[in-house]
């Protein structure tokens, strides 16, 4: 949850958008502002998970997106699928792409390879810690630069899946994601009124059927 103690959770009440479904999986387009799983407080229970369970009672979430991040989120419909997908993520055979708007003109492409750890005194913040942090790598590619706004559109490919990884890595190299209320020094300057981070692609071999899947969604910015 955000660091702001005056935070009021007001998730968008859009209908659930299903991008893909088969006997084992259901993949949705999560809107920004909606939690992936229920929070601890009753007023934070509305979530992508509970909305999916309304239609698929046995569904289990297989990975998560930050509340402020929009995009592709996958659920397993039953236990065998949950186990198979978990093994797939552990083996890092799932390709994930994100699109973001970041502050400044990023170099054309590169890699961020710095370890991350939870900043326990300022949770949910994460931070770079070279001695105690867990290994974390992100590939980036600048797609376009908007000079009048001093903002770059970038394609991000996480190699690892640490909490807040993309957000901390972009901040670490001096190009925080616009609208990021935790890591951007001036988030209110975001032209979107939200954090500009969207999970736009999920590509993998369906672990039970063996079918090659490439799930893509439209980027809302």
PyMOL commands that place a pseudoatom at each C-alpha (Angstrom):
pseudoatom trace, name=CA, resn=UNK, resi=1, chain=A, elem=C, hetatm=0, pos=[0.000, 0.000, 0.000]
pseudoatom trace, name=CA, resn=UNK, resi=2, chain=A, elem=C, hetatm=0, pos=[1.196, 3.575, -0.535]
pseudoatom trace, name=CA, resn=UNK, resi=3, chain=A, elem=C, hetatm=0, pos=[3.243, 5.319, 2.123]
pseudoatom trace, name=CA, resn=UNK, resi=4, chain=A, elem=C, hetatm=0, pos=[0.655, 8.093, 2.331]
pseudoatom trace, name=CA, resn=UNK, resi=5, chain=A, elem=C, hetatm=0, pos=[-1.252, 7.530, 5.595]
pseudoatom trace, name=CA, resn=UNK, resi=6, chain=A, elem=C, hetatm=0, pos=[-4.178, 9.539, 4.220]
pseudoatom trace, name=CA, resn=UNK, resi=7, chain=A, elem=C, hetatm=0, pos=[-4.563, 7.162, 1.298]
pseudoatom trace, name=CA, resn=UNK, resi=8, chain=A, elem=C, hetatm=0, pos=[-8.150, 6.341, 0.377]
pseudoatom trace, name=CA, resn=UNK, resi=9, chain=A, elem=C, hetatm=0, pos=[-8.595, 3.214, -1.733]
pseudoatom trace, name=CA, resn=UNK, resi=10, chain=A, elem=C, hetatm=0, pos=[-10.992, 3.947, -4.583]
pseudoatom trace, name=CA, resn=UNK, resi=11, chain=A, elem=C, hetatm=0, pos=[-10.470, 1.244, -7.228]
pseudoatom trace, name=CA, resn=UNK, resi=12, chain=A, elem=C, hetatm=0, pos=[-11.971, 1.715, -10.691]
pseudoatom trace, name=CA, resn=UNK, resi=13, chain=A, elem=C, hetatm=0, pos=[-15.273, -0.090, -11.113]
pseudoatom trace, name=CA, resn=UNK, resi=14, chain=A, elem=C, hetatm=0, pos=[-14.681, -1.211, -14.688]
pseudoatom trace, name=CA, resn=UNK, resi=15, chain=A, elem=C, hetatm=0, pos=[-15.968, -4.573, -15.866]
pseudoatom trace, name=CA, resn=UNK, resi=16, chain=A, elem=C, hetatm=0, pos=[-13.391, -7.356, -15.809]
pseudoatom trace, name=CA, resn=UNK, resi=17, chain=A, elem=C, hetatm=0, pos=[-11.523, -7.482, -19.143]
pseudoatom trace, name=CA, resn=UNK, resi=18, chain=A, elem=C, hetatm=0, pos=[-10.449, -11.029, -20.056]
pseudoatom trace, name=CA, resn=UNK, resi=19, chain=A, elem=C, hetatm=0, pos=[-7.642, -11.167, -22.622]
pseudoatom trace, name=CA, resn=UNK, resi=20, chain=A, elem=C, hetatm=0, pos=[-7.329, -14.955, -22.764]
pseudoatom trace, name=CA, resn=UNK, resi=21, chain=A, elem=C, hetatm=0, pos=[-9.003, -18.023, -21.294]
pseudoatom trace, name=CA, resn=UNK, resi=22, chain=A, elem=C, hetatm=0, pos=[-8.613, -21.792, -21.662]
pseudoatom trace, name=CA, resn=UNK, resi=23, chain=A, elem=C, hetatm=0, pos=[-9.347, -24.802, -19.437]
pseudoatom trace, name=CA, resn=UNK, resi=24, chain=A, elem=C, hetatm=0, pos=[-6.403, -23.991, -17.175]
pseudoatom trace, name=CA, resn=UNK, resi=25, chain=A, elem=C, hetatm=0, pos=[-5.773, -20.240, -17.255]
pseudoatom trace, name=CA, resn=UNK, resi=26, chain=A, elem=C, hetatm=0, pos=[-7.540, -16.908, -17.310]
pseudoatom trace, name=CA, resn=UNK, resi=27, chain=A, elem=C, hetatm=0, pos=[-5.578, -13.768, -18.139]
pseudoatom trace, name=CA, resn=UNK, resi=28, chain=A, elem=C, hetatm=0, pos=[-7.003, -10.316, -17.485]
pseudoatom trace, name=CA, resn=UNK, resi=29, chain=A, elem=C, hetatm=0, pos=[-6.156, -6.677, -18.152]
pseudoatom trace, name=CA, resn=UNK, resi=30, chain=A, elem=C, hetatm=0, pos=[-5.901, -5.183, -14.651]
pseudoatom trace, name=CA, resn=UNK, resi=31, chain=A, elem=C, hetatm=0, pos=[-6.686, -1.468, -14.468]
pseudoatom trace, name=CA, resn=UNK, resi=32, chain=A, elem=C, hetatm=0, pos=[-4.391, 0.925, -12.610]
pseudoatom trace, name=CA, resn=UNK, resi=33, chain=A, elem=C, hetatm=0, pos=[-5.617, 1.583, -9.087]
pseudoatom trace, name=CA, resn=UNK, resi=34, chain=A, elem=C, hetatm=0, pos=[-6.860, -1.956, -8.406]
pseudoatom trace, name=CA, resn=UNK, resi=35, chain=A, elem=C, hetatm=0, pos=[-5.015, -4.223, -5.979]
pseudoatom trace, name=CA, resn=UNK, resi=36, chain=A, elem=C, hetatm=0, pos=[-3.940, -7.608, -7.328]
pseudoatom trace, name=CA, resn=UNK, resi=37, chain=A, elem=C, hetatm=0, pos=[-4.929, -9.353, -4.067]
pseudoatom trace, name=CA, resn=UNK, resi=38, chain=A, elem=C, hetatm=0, pos=[-7.000, -8.192, -1.084]
pseudoatom trace, name=CA, resn=UNK, resi=39, chain=A, elem=C, hetatm=0, pos=[-5.376, -5.886, 1.441]
pseudoatom trace, name=CA, resn=UNK, resi=40, chain=A, elem=C, hetatm=0, pos=[-5.542, -6.541, 5.189]
pseudoatom trace, name=CA, resn=UNK, resi=41, chain=A, elem=C, hetatm=0, pos=[-8.221, -3.943, 5.947]
pseudoatom trace, name=CA, resn=UNK, resi=42, chain=A, elem=C, hetatm=0, pos=[-11.856, -4.610, 4.951]
pseudoatom trace, name=CA, resn=UNK, resi=43, chain=A, elem=C, hetatm=0, pos=[-11.943, -1.438, 2.846]
pseudoatom trace, name=CA, resn=UNK, resi=44, chain=A, elem=C, hetatm=0, pos=[-8.992, -2.775, 0.838]
pseudoatom trace, name=CA, resn=UNK, resi=45, chain=A, elem=C, hetatm=0, pos=[-10.550, -6.146, -0.062]
pseudoatom trace, name=CA, resn=UNK, resi=46, chain=A, elem=C, hetatm=0, pos=[-11.712, -5.246, -3.576]
pseudoatom trace, name=CA, resn=UNK, resi=47, chain=A, elem=C, hetatm=0, pos=[-9.059, -6.704, -5.863]
pseudoatom trace, name=CA, resn=UNK, resi=48, chain=A, elem=C, hetatm=0, pos=[-8.380, -8.373, -9.186]
pseudoatom trace, name=CA, resn=UNK, resi=49, chain=A, elem=C, hetatm=0, pos=[-8.307, -11.721, -7.378]
pseudoatom trace, name=CA, resn=UNK, resi=50, chain=A, elem=C, hetatm=0, pos=[-11.785, -11.364, -5.841]
pseudoatom trace, name=CA, resn=UNK, resi=51, chain=A, elem=C, hetatm=0, pos=[-13.238, -10.105, -9.107]
pseudoatom trace, name=CA, resn=UNK, resi=52, chain=A, elem=C, hetatm=0, pos=[-11.819, -13.115, -10.948]
pseudoatom trace, name=CA, resn=UNK, resi=53, chain=A, elem=C, hetatm=0, pos=[-13.042, -15.536, -8.258]
pseudoatom trace, name=CA, resn=UNK, resi=54, chain=A, elem=C, hetatm=0, pos=[-16.593, -14.258, -8.792]
pseudoatom trace, name=CA, resn=UNK, resi=55, chain=A, elem=C, hetatm=0, pos=[-16.461, -15.870, -12.251]
pseudoatom trace, name=CA, resn=UNK, resi=56, chain=A, elem=C, hetatm=0, pos=[-13.933, -18.643, -11.593]
pseudoatom trace, name=CA, resn=UNK, resi=57, chain=A, elem=C, hetatm=0, pos=[-14.359, -19.803, -7.965]
pseudoatom trace, name=CA, resn=UNK, resi=58, chain=A, elem=C, hetatm=0, pos=[-11.224, -21.990, -7.836]
pseudoatom trace, name=CA, resn=UNK, resi=59, chain=A, elem=C, hetatm=0, pos=[-8.896, -19.416, -9.415]
pseudoatom trace, name=CA, resn=UNK, resi=60, chain=A, elem=C, hetatm=0, pos=[-5.507, -18.656, -7.860]
pseudoatom trace, name=CA, resn=UNK, resi=61, chain=A, elem=C, hetatm=0, pos=[-3.247, -15.731, -8.724]
pseudoatom trace, name=CA, resn=UNK, resi=62, chain=A, elem=C, hetatm=0, pos=[0.106, -16.708, -10.267]
pseudoatom trace, name=CA, resn=UNK, resi=63, chain=A, elem=C, hetatm=0, pos=[1.995, -13.402, -10.022]
pseudoatom trace, name=CA, resn=UNK, resi=64, chain=A, elem=C, hetatm=0, pos=[1.219, -9.834, -9.024]
pseudoatom trace, name=CA, resn=UNK, resi=65, chain=A, elem=C, hetatm=0, pos=[1.208, -6.291, -10.327]
pseudoatom trace, name=CA, resn=UNK, resi=66, chain=A, elem=C, hetatm=0, pos=[1.548, -3.237, -8.095]
pseudoatom trace, name=CA, resn=UNK, resi=67, chain=A, elem=C, hetatm=0, pos=[-1.749, -1.465, -7.467]
pseudoatom trace, name=CA, resn=UNK, resi=68, chain=A, elem=C, hetatm=0, pos=[-0.611, 1.517, -9.559]
pseudoatom trace, name=CA, resn=UNK, resi=69, chain=A, elem=C, hetatm=0, pos=[0.514, -0.691, -12.466]
pseudoatom trace, name=CA, resn=UNK, resi=70, chain=A, elem=C, hetatm=0, pos=[-1.963, -1.711, -15.154]
pseudoatom trace, name=CA, resn=UNK, resi=71, chain=A, elem=C, hetatm=0, pos=[-1.869, -4.613, -17.569]
pseudoatom trace, name=CA, resn=UNK, resi=72, chain=A, elem=C, hetatm=0, pos=[-1.637, -8.347, -18.012]
pseudoatom trace, name=CA, resn=UNK, resi=73, chain=A, elem=C, hetatm=0, pos=[-2.267, -10.502, -14.951]
pseudoatom trace, name=CA, resn=UNK, resi=74, chain=A, elem=C, hetatm=0, pos=[-2.591, -14.299, -15.038]
pseudoatom trace, name=CA, resn=UNK, resi=75, chain=A, elem=C, hetatm=0, pos=[-4.633, -16.647, -12.857]
pseudoatom trace, name=CA, resn=UNK, resi=76, chain=A, elem=C, hetatm=0, pos=[-4.690, -20.448, -12.683]
pseudoatom trace, name=CA, resn=UNK, resi=77, chain=A, elem=C, hetatm=0, pos=[-8.135, -22.040, -12.765]
pseudoatom trace, name=CA, resn=UNK, resi=78, chain=A, elem=C, hetatm=0, pos=[-7.219, -25.093, -10.676]
pseudoatom trace, name=CA, resn=UNK, resi=79, chain=A, elem=C, hetatm=0, pos=[-4.460, -26.512, -8.486]
pseudoatom trace, name=CA, resn=UNK, resi=80, chain=A, elem=C, hetatm=0, pos=[-2.577, -28.434, -11.200]
pseudoatom trace, name=CA, resn=UNK, resi=81, chain=A, elem=C, hetatm=0, pos=[-2.397, -25.285, -13.314]
pseudoatom trace, name=CA, resn=UNK, resi=82, chain=A, elem=C, hetatm=0, pos=[-1.236, -23.246, -10.309]
pseudoatom trace, name=CA, resn=UNK, resi=83, chain=A, elem=C, hetatm=0, pos=[1.632, -25.665, -9.641]
pseudoatom trace, name=CA, resn=UNK, resi=84, chain=A, elem=C, hetatm=0, pos=[2.633, -25.839, -13.326]
pseudoatom trace, name=CA, resn=UNK, resi=85, chain=A, elem=C, hetatm=0, pos=[2.643, -22.057, -13.732]
pseudoatom trace, name=CA, resn=UNK, resi=86, chain=A, elem=C, hetatm=0, pos=[4.620, -21.602, -10.505]
pseudoatom trace, name=CA, resn=UNK, resi=87, chain=A, elem=C, hetatm=0, pos=[7.333, -23.934, -11.837]
pseudoatom trace, name=CA, resn=UNK, resi=88, chain=A, elem=C, hetatm=0, pos=[7.322, -22.012, -15.100]
pseudoatom trace, name=CA, resn=UNK, resi=89, chain=A, elem=C, hetatm=0, pos=[7.943, -18.695, -13.338]
pseudoatom trace, name=CA, resn=UNK, resi=90, chain=A, elem=C, hetatm=0, pos=[10.641, -20.236, -11.154]
pseudoatom trace, name=CA, resn=UNK, resi=91, chain=A, elem=C, hetatm=0, pos=[12.408, -21.515, -14.274]
pseudoatom trace, name=CA, resn=UNK, resi=92, chain=A, elem=C, hetatm=0, pos=[12.157, -17.998, -15.797]
pseudoatom trace, name=CA, resn=UNK, resi=93, chain=A, elem=C, hetatm=0, pos=[10.656, -19.306, -19.022]
pseudoatom trace, name=CA, resn=UNK, resi=94, chain=A, elem=C, hetatm=0, pos=[8.013, -16.558, -19.081]
pseudoatom trace, name=CA, resn=UNK, resi=95, chain=A, elem=C, hetatm=0, pos=[8.791, -13.416, -21.075]
pseudoatom trace, name=CA, resn=UNK, resi=96, chain=A, elem=C, hetatm=0, pos=[7.280, -10.237, -19.648]
pseudoatom trace, name=CA, resn=UNK, resi=97, chain=A, elem=C, hetatm=0, pos=[7.363, -6.801, -21.246]
pseudoatom trace, name=CA, resn=UNK, resi=98, chain=A, elem=C, hetatm=0, pos=[6.262, -3.514, -19.756]
pseudoatom trace, name=CA, resn=UNK, resi=99, chain=A, elem=C, hetatm=0, pos=[5.874, -0.073, -21.306]
pseudoatom trace, name=CA, resn=UNK, resi=100, chain=A, elem=C, hetatm=0, pos=[6.696, 2.941, -19.148]
pseudoatom trace, name=CA, resn=UNK, resi=101, chain=A, elem=C, hetatm=0, pos=[7.089, 6.683, -19.408]
pseudoatom trace, name=CA, resn=UNK, resi=102, chain=A, elem=C, hetatm=0, pos=[10.204, 7.785, -17.547]
pseudoatom trace, name=CA, resn=UNK, resi=103, chain=A, elem=C, hetatm=0, pos=[11.665, 11.170, -16.722]
pseudoatom trace, name=CA, resn=UNK, resi=104, chain=A, elem=C, hetatm=0, pos=[14.453, 12.430, -18.978]
pseudoatom trace, name=CA, resn=UNK, resi=105, chain=A, elem=C, hetatm=0, pos=[16.135, 11.106, -22.102]
pseudoatom trace, name=CA, resn=UNK, resi=106, chain=A, elem=C, hetatm=0, pos=[17.183, 7.549, -21.466]
pseudoatom trace, name=CA, resn=UNK, resi=107, chain=A, elem=C, hetatm=0, pos=[20.036, 6.105, -23.489]
pseudoatom trace, name=CA, resn=UNK, resi=108, chain=A, elem=C, hetatm=0, pos=[18.888, 3.901, -26.365]
pseudoatom trace, name=CA, resn=UNK, resi=109, chain=A, elem=C, hetatm=0, pos=[19.206, 0.595, -24.555]
pseudoatom trace, name=CA, resn=UNK, resi=110, chain=A, elem=C, hetatm=0, pos=[20.940, -1.052, -21.654]
pseudoatom trace, name=CA, resn=UNK, resi=111, chain=A, elem=C, hetatm=0, pos=[20.665, -3.192, -18.556]
pseudoatom trace, name=CA, resn=UNK, resi=112, chain=A, elem=C, hetatm=0, pos=[20.277, -2.375, -14.880]
pseudoatom trace, name=CA, resn=UNK, resi=113, chain=A, elem=C, hetatm=0, pos=[21.889, -4.987, -12.643]
pseudoatom trace, name=CA, resn=UNK, resi=114, chain=A, elem=C, hetatm=0, pos=[21.690, -3.902, -9.009]
pseudoatom trace, name=CA, resn=UNK, resi=115, chain=A, elem=C, hetatm=0, pos=[20.466, -5.968, -6.008]
pseudoatom trace, name=CA, resn=UNK, resi=116, chain=A, elem=C, hetatm=0, pos=[17.312, -4.997, -4.130]
pseudoatom trace, name=CA, resn=UNK, resi=117, chain=A, elem=C, hetatm=0, pos=[16.046, -5.372, -0.581]
pseudoatom trace, name=CA, resn=UNK, resi=118, chain=A, elem=C, hetatm=0, pos=[13.005, -4.166, 1.370]
pseudoatom trace, name=CA, resn=UNK, resi=119, chain=A, elem=C, hetatm=0, pos=[13.484, -0.835, 3.146]
pseudoatom trace, name=CA, resn=UNK, resi=120, chain=A, elem=C, hetatm=0, pos=[11.849, -2.143, 6.334]
pseudoatom trace, name=CA, resn=UNK, resi=121, chain=A, elem=C, hetatm=0, pos=[11.531, 1.235, 8.039]
pseudoatom trace, name=CA, resn=UNK, resi=122, chain=A, elem=C, hetatm=0, pos=[9.726, 2.641, 4.996]
pseudoatom trace, name=CA, resn=UNK, resi=123, chain=A, elem=C, hetatm=0, pos=[7.714, -0.301, 3.700]
pseudoatom trace, name=CA, resn=UNK, resi=124, chain=A, elem=C, hetatm=0, pos=[6.611, -0.975, 1.007]
pseudoatom trace, name=CA, resn=UNK, resi=125, chain=A, elem=C, hetatm=0, pos=[9.653, 0.854, -0.356]
pseudoatom trace, name=CA, resn=UNK, resi=126, chain=A, elem=C, hetatm=0, pos=[12.451, -1.239, -1.780]
pseudoatom trace, name=CA, resn=UNK, resi=127, chain=A, elem=C, hetatm=0, pos=[16.038, -0.055, -2.086]
pseudoatom trace, name=CA, resn=UNK, resi=128, chain=A, elem=C, hetatm=0, pos=[19.360, -0.916, -3.650]
pseudoatom trace, name=CA, resn=UNK, resi=129, chain=A, elem=C, hetatm=0, pos=[21.669, -2.772, -1.246]
pseudoatom trace, name=CA, resn=UNK, resi=130, chain=A, elem=C, hetatm=0, pos=[24.866, -4.250, -2.648]
pseudoatom trace, name=CA, resn=UNK, resi=131, chain=A, elem=C, hetatm=0, pos=[25.685, -6.385, 0.411]
pseudoatom trace, name=CA, resn=UNK, resi=132, chain=A, elem=C, hetatm=0, pos=[22.310, -7.796, 1.457]
pseudoatom trace, name=CA, resn=UNK, resi=133, chain=A, elem=C, hetatm=0, pos=[20.087, -7.273, -1.595]
pseudoatom trace, name=CA, resn=UNK, resi=134, chain=A, elem=C, hetatm=0, pos=[18.782, -10.025, -3.861]
pseudoatom trace, name=CA, resn=UNK, resi=135, chain=A, elem=C, hetatm=0, pos=[20.036, -10.136, -7.439]
pseudoatom trace, name=CA, resn=UNK, resi=136, chain=A, elem=C, hetatm=0, pos=[17.834, -8.145, -9.841]
pseudoatom trace, name=CA, resn=UNK, resi=137, chain=A, elem=C, hetatm=0, pos=[18.200, -7.402, -13.560]
pseudoatom trace, name=CA, resn=UNK, resi=138, chain=A, elem=C, hetatm=0, pos=[16.128, -5.308, -15.960]
pseudoatom trace, name=CA, resn=UNK, resi=139, chain=A, elem=C, hetatm=0, pos=[16.658, -4.717, -19.684]
pseudoatom trace, name=CA, resn=UNK, resi=140, chain=A, elem=C, hetatm=0, pos=[15.472, -1.416, -21.133]
pseudoatom trace, name=CA, resn=UNK, resi=141, chain=A, elem=C, hetatm=0, pos=[15.072, 0.091, -24.599]
pseudoatom trace, name=CA, resn=UNK, resi=142, chain=A, elem=C, hetatm=0, pos=[14.067, 3.652, -25.393]
pseudoatom trace, name=CA, resn=UNK, resi=143, chain=A, elem=C, hetatm=0, pos=[11.243, 3.633, -27.944]
pseudoatom trace, name=CA, resn=UNK, resi=144, chain=A, elem=C, hetatm=0, pos=[10.646, 7.390, -28.232]
pseudoatom trace, name=CA, resn=UNK, resi=145, chain=A, elem=C, hetatm=0, pos=[11.666, 10.652, -26.585]
pseudoatom trace, name=CA, resn=UNK, resi=146, chain=A, elem=C, hetatm=0, pos=[9.162, 13.490, -26.098]
pseudoatom trace, name=CA, resn=UNK, resi=147, chain=A, elem=C, hetatm=0, pos=[11.397, 16.542, -25.928]
pseudoatom trace, name=CA, resn=UNK, resi=148, chain=A, elem=C, hetatm=0, pos=[8.678, 19.029, -24.967]
pseudoatom trace, name=CA, resn=UNK, resi=149, chain=A, elem=C, hetatm=0, pos=[7.904, 16.973, -21.832]
pseudoatom trace, name=CA, resn=UNK, resi=150, chain=A, elem=C, hetatm=0, pos=[11.416, 15.579, -21.262]
pseudoatom trace, name=CA, resn=UNK, resi=151, chain=A, elem=C, hetatm=0, pos=[9.928, 12.093, -21.064]
pseudoatom trace, name=CA, resn=UNK, resi=152, chain=A, elem=C, hetatm=0, pos=[11.043, 8.825, -22.675]
pseudoatom trace, name=CA, resn=UNK, resi=153, chain=A, elem=C, hetatm=0, pos=[8.769, 5.950, -23.647]
pseudoatom trace, name=CA, resn=UNK, resi=154, chain=A, elem=C, hetatm=0, pos=[10.637, 2.765, -22.805]
pseudoatom trace, name=CA, resn=UNK, resi=155, chain=A, elem=C, hetatm=0, pos=[10.187, -0.978, -23.165]
pseudoatom trace, name=CA, resn=UNK, resi=156, chain=A, elem=C, hetatm=0, pos=[11.200, -2.803, -19.991]
pseudoatom trace, name=CA, resn=UNK, resi=157, chain=A, elem=C, hetatm=0, pos=[11.986, -6.515, -19.729]
pseudoatom trace, name=CA, resn=UNK, resi=158, chain=A, elem=C, hetatm=0, pos=[12.500, -7.816, -16.198]
pseudoatom trace, name=CA, resn=UNK, resi=159, chain=A, elem=C, hetatm=0, pos=[14.847, -10.799, -15.982]
pseudoatom trace, name=CA, resn=UNK, resi=160, chain=A, elem=C, hetatm=0, pos=[14.093, -11.285, -12.298]
pseudoatom trace, name=CA, resn=UNK, resi=161, chain=A, elem=C, hetatm=0, pos=[10.838, -10.483, -10.524]
pseudoatom trace, name=CA, resn=UNK, resi=162, chain=A, elem=C, hetatm=0, pos=[11.662, -8.531, -7.373]
pseudoatom trace, name=CA, resn=UNK, resi=163, chain=A, elem=C, hetatm=0, pos=[9.086, -6.335, -5.692]
pseudoatom trace, name=CA, resn=UNK, resi=164, chain=A, elem=C, hetatm=0, pos=[9.014, -2.837, -7.244]
pseudoatom trace, name=CA, resn=UNK, resi=165, chain=A, elem=C, hetatm=0, pos=[11.975, -3.888, -9.403]
pseudoatom trace, name=CA, resn=UNK, resi=166, chain=A, elem=C, hetatm=0, pos=[11.228, -1.784, -12.477]
pseudoatom trace, name=CA, resn=UNK, resi=167, chain=A, elem=C, hetatm=0, pos=[10.357, 1.261, -10.393]
pseudoatom trace, name=CA, resn=UNK, resi=168, chain=A, elem=C, hetatm=0, pos=[13.524, 1.129, -8.269]
pseudoatom trace, name=CA, resn=UNK, resi=169, chain=A, elem=C, hetatm=0, pos=[15.793, 0.313, -11.213]
pseudoatom trace, name=CA, resn=UNK, resi=170, chain=A, elem=C, hetatm=0, pos=[14.525, 3.254, -13.263]
pseudoatom trace, name=CA, resn=UNK, resi=171, chain=A, elem=C, hetatm=0, pos=[14.879, 5.562, -10.267]
pseudoatom trace, name=CA, resn=UNK, resi=172, chain=A, elem=C, hetatm=0, pos=[18.382, 4.218, -9.613]
pseudoatom trace, name=CA, resn=UNK, resi=173, chain=A, elem=C, hetatm=0, pos=[19.635, 5.218, -13.066]
pseudoatom trace, name=CA, resn=UNK, resi=174, chain=A, elem=C, hetatm=0, pos=[18.092, 8.685, -12.760]
pseudoatom trace, name=CA, resn=UNK, resi=175, chain=A, elem=C, hetatm=0, pos=[14.937, 8.125, -14.840]
pseudoatom trace, name=CA, resn=UNK, resi=176, chain=A, elem=C, hetatm=0, pos=[12.032, 7.522, -12.428]
pseudoatom trace, name=CA, resn=UNK, resi=177, chain=A, elem=C, hetatm=0, pos=[8.683, 6.446, -13.850]
pseudoatom trace, name=CA, resn=UNK, resi=178, chain=A, elem=C, hetatm=0, pos=[6.305, 9.392, -14.204]
pseudoatom trace, name=CA, resn=UNK, resi=179, chain=A, elem=C, hetatm=0, pos=[3.525, 9.444, -11.644]
pseudoatom trace, name=CA, resn=UNK, resi=180, chain=A, elem=C, hetatm=0, pos=[5.317, 7.031, -9.306]
pseudoatom trace, name=CA, resn=UNK, resi=181, chain=A, elem=C, hetatm=0, pos=[4.229, 8.287, -5.877]
pseudoatom trace, name=CA, resn=UNK, resi=182, chain=A, elem=C, hetatm=0, pos=[6.881, 6.277, -4.041]
pseudoatom trace, name=CA, resn=UNK, resi=183, chain=A, elem=C, hetatm=0, pos=[10.032, 6.745, -6.121]
pseudoatom trace, name=CA, resn=UNK, resi=184, chain=A, elem=C, hetatm=0, pos=[9.537, 9.851, -8.298]
pseudoatom trace, name=CA, resn=UNK, resi=185, chain=A, elem=C, hetatm=0, pos=[10.628, 13.071, -6.527]
pseudoatom trace, name=CA, resn=UNK, resi=186, chain=A, elem=C, hetatm=0, pos=[7.804, 15.052, -8.187]
pseudoatom trace, name=CA, resn=UNK, resi=187, chain=A, elem=C, hetatm=0, pos=[5.052, 12.541, -9.042]
pseudoatom trace, name=CA, resn=UNK, resi=188, chain=A, elem=C, hetatm=0, pos=[2.360, 15.202, -9.346]
pseudoatom trace, name=CA, resn=UNK, resi=189, chain=A, elem=C, hetatm=0, pos=[3.984, 16.330, -12.587]
pseudoatom trace, name=CA, resn=UNK, resi=190, chain=A, elem=C, hetatm=0, pos=[2.763, 13.167, -14.333]
pseudoatom trace, name=CA, resn=UNK, resi=191, chain=A, elem=C, hetatm=0, pos=[0.735, 14.134, -17.428]
pseudoatom trace, name=CA, resn=UNK, resi=192, chain=A, elem=C, hetatm=0, pos=[-1.506, 11.092, -16.871]
pseudoatom trace, name=CA, resn=UNK, resi=193, chain=A, elem=C, hetatm=0, pos=[-2.546, 11.475, -13.255]
pseudoatom trace, name=CA, resn=UNK, resi=194, chain=A, elem=C, hetatm=0, pos=[-1.309, 7.910, -12.637]
pseudoatom trace, name=CA, resn=UNK, resi=195, chain=A, elem=C, hetatm=0, pos=[1.900, 5.946, -12.709]
pseudoatom trace, name=CA, resn=UNK, resi=196, chain=A, elem=C, hetatm=0, pos=[2.860, 5.268, -16.327]
pseudoatom trace, name=CA, resn=UNK, resi=197, chain=A, elem=C, hetatm=0, pos=[3.730, 1.581, -16.086]
pseudoatom trace, name=CA, resn=UNK, resi=198, chain=A, elem=C, hetatm=0, pos=[1.804, -1.068, -18.000]
pseudoatom trace, name=CA, resn=UNK, resi=199, chain=A, elem=C, hetatm=0, pos=[2.379, -4.825, -18.368]
pseudoatom trace, name=CA, resn=UNK, resi=200, chain=A, elem=C, hetatm=0, pos=[1.888, -5.171, -22.117]
pseudoatom trace, name=CA, resn=UNK, resi=201, chain=A, elem=C, hetatm=0, pos=[3.090, -8.688, -22.996]
pseudoatom trace, name=CA, resn=UNK, resi=202, chain=A, elem=C, hetatm=0, pos=[3.208, -12.179, -21.507]
pseudoatom trace, name=CA, resn=UNK, resi=203, chain=A, elem=C, hetatm=0, pos=[4.775, -14.902, -23.652]
pseudoatom trace, name=CA, resn=UNK, resi=204, chain=A, elem=C, hetatm=0, pos=[5.218, -18.541, -22.628]
pseudoatom trace, name=CA, resn=UNK, resi=205, chain=A, elem=C, hetatm=0, pos=[4.465, -22.168, -23.439]
pseudoatom trace, name=CA, resn=UNK, resi=206, chain=A, elem=C, hetatm=0, pos=[1.217, -23.181, -21.758]
pseudoatom trace, name=CA, resn=UNK, resi=207, chain=A, elem=C, hetatm=0, pos=[2.619, -25.726, -19.281]
pseudoatom trace, name=CA, resn=UNK, resi=208, chain=A, elem=C, hetatm=0, pos=[-0.259, -28.211, -19.448]
pseudoatom trace, name=CA, resn=UNK, resi=209, chain=A, elem=C, hetatm=0, pos=[-1.303, -28.054, -23.112]
pseudoatom trace, name=CA, resn=UNK, resi=210, chain=A, elem=C, hetatm=0, pos=[2.098, -27.189, -24.587]
pseudoatom trace, name=CA, resn=UNK, resi=211, chain=A, elem=C, hetatm=0, pos=[0.595, -24.430, -26.732]
pseudoatom trace, name=CA, resn=UNK, resi=212, chain=A, elem=C, hetatm=0, pos=[2.785, -21.372, -27.375]
pseudoatom trace, name=CA, resn=UNK, resi=213, chain=A, elem=C, hetatm=0, pos=[0.975, -18.294, -26.047]
pseudoatom trace, name=CA, resn=UNK, resi=214, chain=A, elem=C, hetatm=0, pos=[1.684, -14.630, -26.664]
pseudoatom trace, name=CA, resn=UNK, resi=215, chain=A, elem=C, hetatm=0, pos=[-0.755, -12.406, -24.797]
pseudoatom trace, name=CA, resn=UNK, resi=216, chain=A, elem=C, hetatm=0, pos=[-0.721, -8.698, -25.615]
pseudoatom trace, name=CA, resn=UNK, resi=217, chain=A, elem=C, hetatm=0, pos=[-2.873, -5.825, -24.460]
pseudoatom trace, name=CA, resn=UNK, resi=218, chain=A, elem=C, hetatm=0, pos=[-3.288, -2.239, -25.567]
pseudoatom trace, name=CA, resn=UNK, resi=219, chain=A, elem=C, hetatm=0, pos=[-1.250, 0.370, -23.692]
pseudoatom trace, name=CA, resn=UNK, resi=220, chain=A, elem=C, hetatm=0, pos=[-3.507, 3.040, -22.150]
pseudoatom trace, name=CA, resn=UNK, resi=221, chain=A, elem=C, hetatm=0, pos=[-0.956, 5.857, -22.503]
for i in range(1, 221): cmd.bond("trace and resi %d" % i, "trace and resi %d" % (i + 1))
show_as sticks, trace
zoom trace
